[in-house]
Amino acid sequence: MKALRPLTLLVGLTGLWQLLVTLTGVPPYILPGPLPVARAMAAHLPALAGHLGATLTEILLGLTVGTLLGSSAALAMILSPLLKRWMLPVLVASQAVPVFAMAPILVLWLGYGMASKVAMAVLIIFFPVASSFYSGMRRTDADLLELARIMDARPLKVLTCIVIPSALPSFAAGLRVATAVAPIGAVVGEWVGSSRGLGYFMLHANARMQIDLMFAALTVLAAASLSLYFLVDRLLDRLVFWQPRHARQ
């Protein structure tokens, strides 16, 4: 039954899409129907697959680096109140500047290659991972910490056996958010300056008024992003297996 839900949702959304196109009579250069988009996707499948590979590589690298940096920053803040006073404003400032404003600067600094796109993804991913992990560690059960103090547990043992495991559900929630927004950084970077990726492909399809092809690339990106999200979600379910399923949703 669960396997039928995505298929039912896909059929339902496609039907609504076609109904909207039919009822409104919107021109194809504004909103093409599902059939022209499917034809464009089939005709350009090798090219779409190649650009998808580039975008997915940027997303996965950004997700990995952003998660490592975010979790490291959270650990640094929980271990050192002095570092927390310096790092917390930086954490907030990283989200105060719109990502679109940073994209041209990163391309200027890091070039048109993959590095600027990965950096864009890292900027978006860093905050939800760091803030959720830090918040989870701060909410560690005080009774457990008191028990560890009474038993004269070493600080490293307290951190690895009590604080971090207690914060994993919050960390998982932040990582789910990061996975959902990671494609934004990569695609925005490709829009600003790139020679590969689905963002680049969409930009050039739009410039040539190939709107059906642009929607095909957008559909491929959405499908890949959803697949990545559900894969990470399943992996996190295994990581925090002690947490009830209804509490994770």
C-alpha positions in Angstrom: 0.0 0.0 0.0 2.8 2.4 0.9 4.4 1.8 -2.5 1.3 2.9 -4.3 1.2 6.3 -2.5 4.0 8.0 -4.6 2.5 6.6 -7.8 -1.0 7.8 -6.9 0.4 11.3 -6.0 2.3 11.5 -9.2 -0.8 10.5 -11.3 -2.9 13.0 -9.4 -0.5 15.9 -9.8 0.0 15.2 -13.5 -3.8 15.1 -13.9 -4.2 18.4 -12.1 -1.4 19.9 -14.3 -3.1 18.8 -17.5 -6.5 20.0 -16.2 -5.1 23.4 -15.5 -3.5 23.7 -19.0 -6.8 22.5 -20.6 -9.2 24.7 -18.6 -7.1 27.9 -18.8 -5.8 27.6 -22.3 -2.5 28.9 -21.2 0.0 29.1 -24.1 2.7 26.4 -24.2 5.5 29.0 -23.9 4.2 29.8 -20.5 3.0 26.4 -19.2 3.4 23.4 -21.4 1.3 20.3 -20.7 2.7 17.1 -19.3 2.8 15.3 -22.7 5.1 17.9 -24.4 7.4 17.9 -21.3 7.6 14.1 -21.3 8.5 14.1 -25.1 11.2 16.7 -24.5 12.5 14.6 -21.6 12.6 11.5 -23.7 14.3 13.3 -26.6 17.0 14.8 -24.4 17.4 12.0 -21.8 21.2 11.5 -22.3 21.9 15.2 -21.9 19.6 15.5 -18.9 21.3 12.5 -17.2 24.7 14.1 -17.7 23.7 17.4 -16.2 21.8 15.6 -13.4 25.1 13.8 -12.5 26.9 17.2 -12.2 24.1 18.7 -10.0 23.9 15.7 -7.8 27.6 15.7 -7.3 27.5 19.3 -6.2 24.5 18.6 -3.8 26.1 15.5 -2.2 29.5 17.3 -1.7 27.7 20.4 -0.3 25.6 18.2 2.0 28.7 16.3 3.2 30.9 19.4 3.8 28.0 21.4 5.2 27.0 18.7 7.7 30.6 18.2 8.9 31.1 22.0 9.3 27.7 22.5 11.0 28.1 19.6 13.4 31.7 20.7 14.2 30.5 24.3 14.9 27.8 23.0 17.2 30.3 20.8 19.1 32.7 23.7 19.4 29.9 26.0 20.8 28.7 23.4 23.3 32.3 22.7 24.5 33.5 26.3 24.8 31.3 29.2 26.0 34.0 31.6 24.7 33.7 30.1 21.2 29.9 30.2 21.5 30.0 34.0 22.0 32.1 34.5 18.9 30.5 31.8 16.7 26.8 32.4 17.4 26.7 35.8 15.6 28.5 34.3 12.7 25.9 31.5 12.6 23.1 34.0 12.4 24.9 36.3 10.0 25.3 33.3 7.6 21.6 33.3 7.1 21.0 37.1 7.2 22.6 37.6 3.8 20.4 36.3 0.9 21.9 33.4 -0.9 21.3 35.1 -4.3 23.5 38.0 -3.1 26.4 35.6 -2.2 26.3 33.6 -5.5 28.1 36.2 -7.7 30.7 36.7 -5.1 31.4 33.0 -4.7 31.6 32.6 -8.4 34.1 35.5 -8.6 36.2 34.0 -5.8 36.0 30.3 -6.6 35.4 30.4 -10.4 32.8 28.8 -12.7 33.7 25.2 -11.6 32.2 23.0 -9.0 33.7 24.7 -6.0 31.4 27.7 -6.1 28.3 25.5 -6.3 29.4 23.3 -3.5 30.1 26.5 -1.4 26.6 27.8 -2.1 25.1 24.5 -1.0 27.3 24.5 2.2 26.1 28.0 3.1 22.5 26.9 2.9 23.1 23.6 4.8 25.4 24.9 7.5 22.8 26.8 9.6 20.0 24.1 10.0 22.6 21.4 10.9 24.5 23.6 13.3 21.5 25.2 15.0 19.5 21.9 15.4 22.5 19.9 16.7 23.5 22.7 19.1 19.9 23.0 20.3 19.6 19.3 20.8 22.8 19.1 22.9 21.7 22.0 25.0 18.4 20.2 25.8 20.2 17.1 27.2 18.3 15.6 30.2 19.7 17.4 33.3 19.1 14.3 35.5 21.4 12.2 33.2 24.1 14.9 33.4 23.7 15.0 37.2 24.0 11.2 37.4 27.1 11.3 35.3 28.6 13.9 37.6 27.8 11.8 40.7 29.5 8.8 39.1 32.5 11.0 38.3 32.3 10.4 34.5 34.9 12.0 32.4 33.8 15.0 30.2 34.6 13.1 27.0 32.4 10.1 28.1 29.6 12.5 29.0 29.8 14.1 25.6 30.0 10.9 23.6 27.6 8.7 25.7 25.0 11.1 26.9 25.1 14.6 25.2 25.6 13.6 21.5 23.1 10.6 21.6 20.5 12.8 23.2 20.9 15.4 20.4 20.7 12.9 17.5 17.0 13.3 17.0 17.4 17.1 16.7 20.4 16.6 14.5 18.4 14.3 12.2 15.6 16.9 12.0 18.1 19.6 10.9 19.7 17.2 8.4 16.3 16.5 6.9 15.8 20.2 6.4 19.3 20.6 5.0 18.7 17.8 2.5 15.5 19.4 1.3 17.2 22.8 0.7 20.6 21.6 -0.6 19.5 21.7 -4.3 18.7 25.4 -4.0 22.4 26.3 -3.4 23.7 24.1 -6.3 21.1 25.3 -8.8 21.4 29.0 -7.9 25.2 28.7 -8.3 24.6 27.1 -11.8 22.3 30.0 -12.7 24.9 32.6 -11.9 27.8 30.9 -13.7 28.4 27.4 -14.9 28.9 25.1 -17.9 27.3 22.0 -16.4 24.3 21.1 -14.3 20.5 21.2 -14.5 20.4 24.9 -13.5 22.7 25.7 -16.4 20.5 23.4 -18.7 17.3 25.2 -17.6 18.8 28.6 -18.1 19.9 27.9 -21.6 16.6 26.1 -22.5 14.7 29.2 -21.3 16.9 31.5 -23.4 16.1 29.5 -26.5 12.4 29.5 -25.5 12.4 25.7 -25.1 10.0 25.9 -22.2 9.0 22.2 -22.4 12.7 21.3 -22.1 13.1 23.6 -19.2 10.1 22.0 -17.4 11.7 18.6 -18.2 14.9 19.6 -16.5 12.9 21.0 -13.5 10.9 17.7 -13.3 14.2 15.7 -13.3 15.6 17.9 -10.6 12.5 17.6 -8.4 12.4 13.8 -8.8 16.1 13.5 -7.9 15.7 15.9 -4.9 12.8 13.9 -3.6 14.7 10.6 -4.0 17.7 12.0 -2.1 15.4 13.3 0.7 13.7 10.0 1.2 17.0 8.1 1.1 18.5 10.4 3.8 15.2 10.1 5.8 15.5 6.3 5.8 19.1 6.4 6.8 18.3 8.8 9.7 15.5 6.5 10.8 18.1 3.8 11.3 20.4 6.2 13.1 17.7 7.3 15.6 16.0 3.9 15.8 14.9 4.4 19.4 12.8 7.4 18.5 9.1 6.6 17.8 8.2 7.0 14.1 5.4 9.5 14.9 7.8 11.7 16.7 10.1 11.9 13.7 7.4 13.1 11.3 
